[in-house]
Amino acid sequence: MLPSHRAIPMVLLGGVSLNRLEVMAKHAKFPWLSDRNSSVTEEFLRGRGWILPGESILDVTKAGEGNMNLTLRVITSSRRFILKQARPWVEKYDHIAAPWERMQFECQFYERVSSIPGVGDRMPRLLAQDLSASIILLEDLAPARDMTDMYHDHAISRENLESLASYLFSLHRATRGTELDDFINSAMRRLNHEHIFIVPLAGWEGRDLDKLEPGLSEASEELRRDTSALDAIRELGSIYLQAGPVLCHGDFYPGSWLQTDRGLRVIDAEFSHAGQAEHDVGVALAHLFLAGCRVEDLAHLVECYRREGGDIRRDLLAEFTSIEIIRRILGVAQLPIPVSNGFRKRALTQAIRCLKSKSWESLA
């Protein structure tokens, strides 16, 4: 059994940082997978019967640079697949503690959506699981690349916009009003709440925002003095923490979108939860905006979602879009956007205007 995430120190403002090596030493018998030690991976796979006696492992490498989890690509003498392991820290920022049992929710998500047309067939297949080791085995969609190049290319095709809208609509429609008690995912939602609604507005010591853009620190201080904006953000945060009527992907941004030779695919559902449809759509809109896409592209995504039959609140959509922009500019999880001279401050100003006007069109 995994130790409860409550036994692992969470990194809160003013809290104690998690020490990765200490945690690994404390749980020395846990199968800590690594791309640097393929023998550990092979021992785990053979012990679970996930590879056959005559099958040999040729290569174990990292499959991308995900934020939350260790993701490995395993190539054997006969096939290839993805191993994904959650550890009690955020993989990219390993001083930040994270709920160890989060893989349970991603596994449940794959199981739940596997039979939903337009959702399960746009994700990798779940092939095996061992939640005692916080590991799932997934189909490898390679050749594929995530769509974070958008932050440099500033473009997305109409076909991909329509695929994104269709995926979300299909997910939300199929789960609206159904039993979602297994998808509360409260620990991961609390972690995400902290890094969306609290940390970006707290003026964390040690973060020099001016390294990203001159004058950004001063702009962030202006937001922290804007009581009407802070009140709106606080209220939105309480909505985010409440269970909602649909199953949300929870982290629907270009890092979770894969371009493959079979079309667009979606991965990484560890933040999935019973929530508001506007959150998923709003996160997508925010990243299209931050990638410099045209306002017409944002409008097309919303139009396609609604044309499919999606019911969406205009005010809530604007607010979730706004806070995602704000947290990606001021928070810990920075995007691969080059150091800028004015872009981030303009985006912050537009996001605050969007938040107050409750209209995502004000991003124009």
C-alpha positions in Angstrom: 0.0 0.0 0.0 1.1 3.5 -0.7 1.7 5.8 2.3 -1.1 8.3 2.6 -0.2 11.6 1.0 -1.1 13.2 4.4 2.0 11.5 5.8 4.1 13.4 3.3 4.8 17.1 3.9 3.0 19.3 1.5 4.8 22.4 0.3 2.6 25.3 1.3 3.5 29.0 1.5 6.0 29.2 4.4 6.0 25.4 4.7 8.7 22.8 4.6 10.2 21.6 1.3 10.0 18.0 0.6 13.4 16.2 0.4 13.2 13.7 -2.4 16.2 11.6 -1.3 14.9 11.3 2.3 11.5 10.1 1.1 13.2 7.5 -1.2 15.4 6.3 1.6 12.4 6.0 3.9 10.6 3.8 1.4 13.6 1.9 0.1 11.5 -1.1 -0.9 9.2 0.9 -3.2 10.0 0.4 -6.9 11.4 3.8 -7.8 11.6 3.6 -11.5 14.3 5.5 -13.4 15.5 6.1 -16.9 19.0 5.9 -15.6 18.7 2.3 -14.2 16.8 0.1 -16.6 17.4 -3.0 -14.4 14.9 -1.7 -11.8 12.4 -1.2 -14.6 13.0 -4.7 -16.0 12.8 -6.3 -12.5 9.4 -4.5 -12.0 8.0 -5.5 -15.4 9.1 -9.2 -15.1 7.8 -9.4 -11.5 4.4 -8.2 -12.7 4.4 -10.4 -15.7 4.1 -7.4 -18.0 6.8 -8.7 -20.3 7.2 -12.3 -21.5 10.0 -14.7 -20.7 11.6 -14.4 -24.1 11.1 -10.7 -24.4 14.2 -8.4 -23.8 14.3 -4.7 -23.0 16.3 -2.8 -25.5 15.9 0.8 -24.2 14.3 2.8 -21.4 14.1 6.6 -21.9 12.1 9.5 -20.6 9.0 10.0 -22.7 8.8 13.8 -22.7 9.3 16.3 -19.9 6.0 16.1 -18.0 5.5 18.3 -14.9 3.8 15.9 -12.6 4.9 12.3 -13.1 7.8 10.2 -14.3 6.9 9.0 -17.8 9.2 6.3 -19.4 9.2 4.9 -22.9 10.1 1.2 -22.9 11.3 -0.5 -26.1 11.5 -4.3 -26.0 12.5 -6.8 -28.6 8.9 -7.0 -29.8 7.0 -3.8 -28.9 7.1 -0.4 -27.1 4.9 1.0 -24.4 4.7 3.8 -21.8 5.2 3.4 -18.1 3.9 6.2 -15.9 4.7 6.5 -12.2 3.4 9.0 -9.7 5.8 9.8 -6.8 5.1 11.9 -3.7 6.5 15.0 -5.4 6.0 17.0 -8.6 8.5 15.5 -11.0 9.6 18.8 -12.6 9.7 20.6 -9.2 10.7 17.8 -6.9 10.8 20.0 -3.8 7.0 20.4 -4.1 5.1 17.5 -2.5 2.1 16.0 -4.3 -0.5 13.4 -3.5 1.1 10.0 -4.0 -2.1 8.2 -4.9 -3.0 10.5 -7.8 -2.4 7.7 -10.4 -5.6 6.1 -9.1 -7.6 8.9 -10.5 -5.8 8.9 -13.9 -6.3 5.1 -14.1 -10.1 5.6 -13.2 -10.3 8.2 -15.9 -8.9 5.9 -18.6 -11.3 3.2 -17.5 -14.3 5.5 -17.4 -13.8 7.1 -20.9 -12.6 4.0 -22.7 -16.1 3.4 -24.1 -17.0 7.0 -24.8 -16.8 7.7 -28.5 -14.6 10.7 -29.3 -12.8 10.4 -26.0 -11.4 6.9 -25.3 -10.4 6.6 -29.0 -8.5 9.9 -28.7 -6.3 8.7 -25.8 -3.8 6.0 -25.3 -5.2 2.6 -24.2 -4.7 1.6 -20.6 -2.9 -1.8 -20.8 -2.1 -2.6 -17.2 -2.0 -1.0 -13.7 -0.3 -1.5 -10.3 -1.6 1.1 -8.0 0.4 -0.2 -5.1 3.4 1.0 -7.1 1.5 4.0 -8.4 2.2 2.8 -12.0 0.1 2.5 -15.1 1.2 1.0 -18.4 -0.1 2.7 -21.5 -0.1 2.4 -25.3 2.7 4.3 -26.9 1.3 6.7 -29.4 4.7 7.4 -31.0 5.6 9.0 -33.4 4.0 11.9 -31.6 4.9 15.3 -30.2 3.1 17.5 -27.7 1.8 20.8 -29.0 3.9 23.1 -26.8 5.5 24.3 -30.1 2.4 26.5 -30.3 4.0 29.0 -27.9 6.5 29.7 -30.6 4.6 29.0 -33.7 1.5 31.0 -32.7 -0.7 28.8 -34.8 -3.2 25.9 -34.6 -5.2 24.3 -37.4 -8.9 24.5 -37.7 -9.0 20.7 -37.7 -7.2 20.6 -34.3 -9.4 23.2 -32.8 -12.5 21.2 -33.8 -10.9 18.0 -32.4 -10.2 19.7 -29.1 -13.8 21.0 -28.9 -15.3 17.7 -29.9 -13.2 15.8 -27.3 -14.3 18.1 -24.5 -18.0 18.1 -25.6 -18.0 14.3 -25.8 -16.4 14.0 -22.4 -18.7 16.4 -20.7 -21.9 15.3 -22.4 -21.3 11.6 -21.6 -20.6 12.2 -17.9 -23.0 15.1 -17.1 -25.5 13.9 -14.5 -23.8 10.5 -14.0 -22.3 9.1 -10.8 -19.0 10.9 -10.3 -18.3 10.2 -6.6 -15.1 8.4 -7.5 -13.7 11.5 -9.2 -13.7 14.0 -6.3 -9.9 13.9 -6.4 -9.8 16.3 -3.5 -6.1 16.1 -2.7 -5.0 16.9 -6.2 -7.6 19.6 -6.5 -6.3 21.2 -3.3 -2.7 21.2 -4.7 -3.9 22.7 -8.0 -6.0 25.3 -6.1 -3.0 26.4 -4.2 -0.9 26.9 -7.4 -3.8 28.5 -9.4 -5.5 30.7 -6.8 -3.0 31.3 -4.0 0.7 31.1 -5.0 0.6 33.5 -8.0 -1.0 36.2 -5.8 1.2 35.7 -2.8 4.5 37.4 -3.9 6.6 34.3 -3.2 10.0 35.2 -2.0 12.8 34.1 -4.3 10.8 34.5 -7.5 12.1 37.4 -9.6 9.4 38.0 -12.1 11.4 40.7 -13.7 13.7 38.0 -15.1 10.8 37.0 -17.3 9.9 40.6 -18.2 11.1 43.9 -16.9 8.4 45.5 -14.7 6.4 42.3 -14.2 6.9 42.3 -10.5 5.4 45.8 -10.2 2.5 44.7 -12.4 1.9 41.7 -10.1 1.9 44.0 -7.1 -0.8 46.1 -8.7 -3.0 43.0 -9.1 -2.4 42.1 -5.4 -3.8 45.5 -4.4 -6.9 45.1 -6.7 -9.5 44.0 -4.1 -12.3 43.5 -6.6 -10.1 41.2 -8.7 -9.0 39.3 -5.6 -12.5 38.9 -4.4 -13.5 37.4 -7.8 -10.5 35.1 -7.8 -11.3 33.9 -4.2 -14.9 33.2 -5.2 -13.9 31.3 -8.3 -11.4 29.2 -6.2 -14.3 28.1 -4.0 -16.2 27.0 -7.1 -13.2 25.1 -8.4 -13.0 23.1 -5.1 -16.6 22.1 -5.2 -17.8 18.9 -7.0 -19.4 19.8 -10.3 -21.7 18.1 -12.8 -19.3 16.8 -15.4 -16.0 14.8 -15.5 -13.2 17.3 -16.4 -9.9 16.4 -17.9 -8.5 19.0 -15.4 -5.3 20.0 -17.3 -6.4 20.6 -20.9 -3.5 22.5 -22.3 -0.9 22.0 -25.2 1.3 19.8 -23.0 -1.5 17.3 -22.8 -2.3 17.5 -26.5 -0.3 15.2 -28.8 0.0 15.5 -32.6 0.2 12.0 -34.0 0.0 10.5 -37.5 -3.6 9.4 -36.5 -4.6 12.9 -35.6 -4.8 14.8 -32.3 -4.7 12.8 -29.1 -5.0 13.7 -25.4 -3.0 12.5 -22.4 -2.3 13.2 -18.7 -5.5 13.1 -16.8 -4.1 13.0 -13.2 -6.0 16.2 -12.4 -9.3 14.8 -13.6 -12.2 15.6 -11.4 -16.0 16.1 -11.1 -16.1 19.8 -11.9 -17.3 22.6 -14.2 -17.2 22.2 -18.0 -16.1 25.9 -18.2 -12.8 25.0 -16.4 -11.7 22.6 -19.2 -12.8 25.0 -22.0 -11.4 28.0 -20.2 -7.9 26.4 -19.7 -7.8 25.7 -23.4 -8.8 29.3 -24.3 -6.1 30.7 -22.0 -3.4 28.7 -23.6 -4.5 29.5 -27.1 -4.3 33.2 -26.0 -0.9 32.7 -24.4 0.4 31.0 -27.5 -0.4 34.1 -29.5 -3.2 32.5 -31.5 -5.7 34.7 -33.2 -8.9 35.7 -31.4 -10.7 34.0 -34.2 -9.2 30.7 -33.1 -10.4 31.2 -29.6 -13.9 32.0 -31.0 -13.8 28.9 -33.2 -13.1 26.6 -30.3 -16.1 28.0 -28.3 -18.3 28.0 -31.3 -17.5 24.4 -32.1 -18.1 23.3 -28.5 -21.5 25.1 -28.5 -22.4 23.8 -32.0 -21.9 20.3 -30.7 -24.5 21.1 -28.1 -22.3 22.1 -25.2 -24.0 24.1 -22.5 -21.5 26.7 -21.1 -21.8 29.7 -18.8 -20.3 32.9 -20.4 -19.2 34.4 -17.0 -17.7 31.3 -15.6 -15.8 30.6 -18.9 -14.3 34.1 -18.8 -13.2 33.7 -15.2 -11.6 30.3 -15.6 -9.8 31.6 -18.7 -8.6 34.7 -16.8 -7.2 32.8 -13.8 -5.3 30.3 -16.0 -3.6 33.2 -17.8 -2.8 34.9 -14.5 -1.3 31.8 -12.9 0.8 30.9 -15.9 2.3 34.4 -15.9 2.9 34.8 -12.2 2.9 31.2 -10.9 5.5 28.4 -10.6 4.4 26.4 -13.6 5.9 28.7 -16.3 5.3 28.0 -20.0 8.1 27.8 -22.6 7.5 31.4 -23.6 10.7 33.4 -24.2 11.7 36.3 -22.0 9.5 39.1 -23.3 9.3 42.9 -23.3 5.7 43.8 -22.7 3.9 40.6 -23.7 3.4 39.2 -20.2 2.2 42.6 -18.7 -0.2 43.1 -21.6 -1.5 39.5 -21.1 -1.9 40.1 -17.4 -3.8 43.4 -18.0 -6.1 41.7 -20.5 -6.7 38.8 -18.2 -7.8 41.1 -15.3 -10.1 42.9 -17.7 -11.5 39.6 -18.8 -12.1 38.6 -15.2 -13.9 41.8 -14.3 -16.0 42.0 -17.5 -16.9 38.3 -17.4 -16.3 38.2 -21.1 -13.5 36.2 -22.7 -14.0 38.3 -25.8 -12.3 41.2 -24.0 -9.0 39.4 -24.5 -9.1 40.8 -28.0 
